[in-house]
Amino acid sequence: MSAPVLIVDDHELVGTSLLLSLRGEGLDAHLACRGDADGVMRVTARLTPGVVLLDLDLGRDEQGRRLDGARLVTPLTTAGWKVIILSGSLDRAGIGAALDSGALAWVPKNAPLPALLAAVRAAQEGRPVMDAGRRDQLIAAARRFAAERGALTAKLERLSQREREVLAMLAQGRRAQAVAEHFVVSLATVRTQIRAVLAKLEVSSQLEAVALYRKATGR
């Protein structure tokens, strides 16, 4: 029998449907519905390394934090697995980051079953799974995004703790007066803090400052 295929998807119905389809094609398919790294790696420990079909959006953990499948690429490839991103995400940077971490290819989640089977079998046989030019484009997009986010983060680090708190409240849609009431300070004080934020972020308006904050923090 060929090397196993592990499906990592937090939607049990979707994962089970794909599991049955792959088994119907003669593949040794398995399913891991837990999106956390420990849960997935426990499943892989019971199997001979093969091919992983990895969703990027694995829901949220018990604390409500988003589980990013891209973080599983490195531990999976280190353990000897060949990773194919199977995701409906249109986030080029996120897909590129997963490829840059060692995933072989990205296959859209709505791809026809024959296309997915071809990708799995190519991975099993050590053949190219994805057009090299397209893969390079996505990785380049991810690296540009990471560089931009790094530059934005560096600007945010110029802010004092209180200035960051003020900016966060502005990003939540609070007006300056509401911010002043929250911190029990005068409106003039808040306006001074906002001017300091704009200067340190090198922008000319609150809208630009909020946009930079959201882009840097993903909020």
C-alpha positions as CSV (number, residue, x, y, z in Angstrom):
1,M,0.0,0.0,0.0
2,S,1.2,3.6,-0.7
3,A,2.3,5.9,2.0
4,P,-0.5,7.2,4.2
5,V,-2.4,10.5,3.5
6,L,-3.4,12.5,6.6
7,I,-6.2,15.1,6.3
8,V,-5.9,17.9,8.9
9,D,-9.2,19.8,8.9
10,D,-11.2,21.1,11.9
11,H,-14.5,20.5,10.1
12,E,-15.3,16.8,10.8
13,L,-18.0,16.6,8.1
14,V,-15.7,18.0,5.4
15,G,-12.8,15.9,6.6
16,T,-14.8,12.7,6.7
17,S,-16.2,13.3,3.2
18,L,-12.7,13.7,1.9
19,L,-11.4,10.7,3.9
20,L,-14.0,8.4,2.3
21,S,-13.3,9.8,-1.2
22,L,-9.6,9.1,-0.9
23,R,-10.1,5.6,0.6
24,G,-12.5,4.9,-2.3
25,E,-9.6,5.6,-4.6
26,G,-7.4,3.1,-2.8
27,L,-5.4,5.5,-0.6
28,D,-4.5,4.8,3.0
29,A,-6.3,8.0,4.3
30,H,-6.5,9.2,7.9
31,L,-8.2,12.2,9.6
32,A,-7.1,14.6,12.3
33,C,-9.8,17.0,13.3
34,R,-8.0,18.7,16.2
35,G,-6.3,21.8,14.9
36,D,-3.7,22.2,17.7
37,A,-0.2,21.0,17.0
38,D,-0.1,18.5,19.8
39,G,-3.2,16.7,18.6
40,V,-2.0,16.6,15.0
41,M,1.5,15.4,15.9
42,R,0.0,12.6,18.1
43,V,-1.8,11.3,15.1
44,T,1.3,11.5,12.9
45,A,3.3,9.6,15.5
46,R,1.2,6.5,14.9
47,L,1.7,6.6,11.1
48,T,4.6,6.1,8.7
49,P,5.3,9.6,7.2
50,G,3.4,10.2,4.0
51,V,1.4,13.2,2.6
52,V,-0.5,15.7,4.7
53,L,-3.5,17.6,3.3
54,L,-3.4,20.7,5.6
55,D,-6.1,23.3,5.9
56,L,-4.8,26.7,6.9
57,D,-7.9,27.8,8.9
58,L,-8.2,25.3,11.7
59,G,-10.8,27.2,13.8
60,R,-10.0,28.5,17.3
61,D,-8.6,27.1,20.5
62,E,-10.4,27.1,23.9
63,Q,-9.2,30.7,24.5
64,G,-10.7,31.8,21.2
65,R,-7.4,32.3,19.5
66,R,-7.2,31.5,15.8
67,L,-5.4,28.3,14.9
68,D,-3.2,28.8,11.9
69,G,-2.4,25.6,10.0
70,A,0.8,27.2,8.6
71,R,2.4,26.8,12.0
72,L,2.2,23.0,11.5
73,V,4.2,22.9,8.3
74,T,7.6,23.0,10.0
75,P,7.0,20.3,12.6
76,L,5.3,18.1,10.0
77,T,8.1,18.4,7.4
78,T,10.7,17.9,10.1
79,A,8.9,14.6,11.0
80,G,9.3,13.5,7.3
81,W,5.8,14.4,6.0
82,K,5.2,16.0,2.6
83,V,2.7,18.8,3.1
84,I,0.1,20.0,0.6
85,I,-1.9,23.0,1.6
86,L,-5.6,22.2,0.9
87,S,-7.4,25.4,1.7
88,G,-10.2,27.7,0.5
89,S,-8.2,30.7,1.7
90,L,-7.5,33.4,-0.8
91,D,-4.8,34.9,1.4
92,R,-1.8,34.9,-0.9
93,A,0.6,35.9,1.9
94,G,-0.7,33.1,4.2
95,I,-0.4,30.5,1.5
96,G,3.0,31.8,0.5
97,A,4.2,31.6,4.1
98,A,3.2,28.0,4.3
99,L,5.0,27.2,1.1
100,D,8.0,29.1,2.4
101,S,8.0,27.0,5.5
102,G,8.3,23.8,3.4
103,A,4.9,22.9,2.0
104,L,5.1,21.4,-1.4
105,A,2.1,23.0,-3.0
106,W,-1.3,24.6,-2.6
107,V,-4.4,23.0,-3.9
108,P,-7.7,25.0,-3.6
109,K,-10.3,23.3,-1.4
110,N,-12.8,23.4,-4.2
111,A,-10.5,21.6,-6.7
112,P,-12.0,18.5,-8.4
113,L,-11.1,15.2,-6.8
114,P,-9.0,14.1,-9.8
115,A,-6.8,17.2,-9.4
116,L,-6.4,16.5,-5.7
117,L,-5.6,12.9,-6.4
118,A,-3.0,13.9,-9.0
119,A,-1.3,16.2,-6.5
120,V,-1.2,13.5,-3.8
121,R,0.2,10.9,-6.1
122,A,2.8,13.3,-7.4
123,A,3.9,14.0,-3.9
124,Q,4.0,10.3,-3.0
125,E,6.2,9.7,-6.1
126,G,8.5,12.6,-5.5
127,R,7.3,14.5,-8.6
128,P,6.6,18.3,-8.8
129,V,3.2,19.0,-7.4
130,M,2.9,22.7,-8.2
131,D,4.1,25.0,-11.0
132,A,7.5,26.3,-9.8
133,G,6.8,29.9,-11.0
134,R,3.4,30.1,-9.3
135,R,5.0,28.7,-6.1
136,D,7.8,31.3,-6.2
137,Q,5.2,34.1,-6.7
138,L,3.3,33.2,-3.6
139,I,6.4,32.9,-1.5
140,A,7.6,36.3,-2.8
141,A,4.2,37.8,-1.8
142,A,4.6,36.3,1.7
143,R,8.0,37.7,2.2
144,R,6.9,41.2,1.0
145,F,4.0,41.0,3.5
146,A,6.3,39.9,6.3
147,A,8.7,42.7,5.6
148,E,5.9,45.3,5.5
149,R,4.5,44.0,8.8
150,G,7.9,44.1,10.3
151,A,8.4,47.7,9.3
152,L,4.9,48.6,10.8
153,T,5.7,46.7,14.0
154,A,8.9,48.7,14.3
155,K,6.9,51.9,14.1
156,L,4.4,50.8,16.7
157,E,7.3,50.0,19.0
158,R,8.1,53.8,19.0
159,L,4.9,54.4,20.9
160,S,4.7,54.6,24.7
161,Q,2.4,52.1,26.5
162,R,-0.3,54.8,26.9
163,E,0.0,55.9,23.3
164,R,-0.5,52.3,22.2
165,E,-3.5,52.0,24.4
166,V,-5.0,55.2,23.0
167,L,-4.4,53.9,19.4
168,A,-6.0,50.6,20.2
169,M,-9.1,52.3,21.5
170,L,-9.2,54.5,18.4
171,A,-9.0,51.3,16.3
172,Q,-12.0,50.0,18.2
173,G,-14.0,53.0,17.0
174,R,-13.8,55.1,20.2
175,R,-13.7,58.8,19.8
176,A,-11.2,61.0,21.6
177,Q,-13.7,62.1,24.2
178,A,-14.5,58.5,25.1
179,V,-10.8,57.7,25.4
180,A,-10.4,60.7,27.7
181,E,-13.3,59.5,29.9
182,H,-11.8,55.9,30.0
183,F,-8.4,57.1,31.2
184,V,-9.9,59.9,33.4
185,V,-7.8,62.6,31.7
186,S,-8.7,65.7,29.9
187,L,-9.6,65.8,26.2
188,A,-6.6,68.0,25.6
189,T,-4.3,65.3,27.0
190,V,-5.7,62.7,24.7
191,R,-5.4,65.0,21.7
192,T,-1.7,65.6,22.6
193,Q,-1.2,61.8,22.8
194,I,-2.9,61.4,19.4
195,R,-0.6,64.0,17.8
196,A,2.4,62.1,19.3
197,V,1.0,58.8,17.8
198,L,0.7,60.4,14.3
199,A,4.2,61.9,14.5
200,K,5.8,58.6,15.5
201,L,3.9,56.6,12.9
202,E,4.7,59.2,10.3
203,V,1.1,59.6,9.2
204,S,-1.1,62.7,8.9
205,S,-4.5,61.4,10.1
206,Q,-6.1,59.1,12.7
207,L,-7.5,57.0,9.9
208,E,-4.0,56.3,8.6
209,A,-2.8,55.5,12.1
210,V,-5.7,53.1,12.7
211,A,-5.1,51.4,9.3
212,L,-1.4,50.9,10.1
213,Y,-2.3,49.5,13.6
214,R,-4.8,47.0,12.1
215,K,-2.4,45.9,9.4
216,A,0.4,45.3,11.9
217,T,-1.7,43.5,14.4
218,G,-4.2,41.8,12.2
219,R,-7.1,43.2,14.1
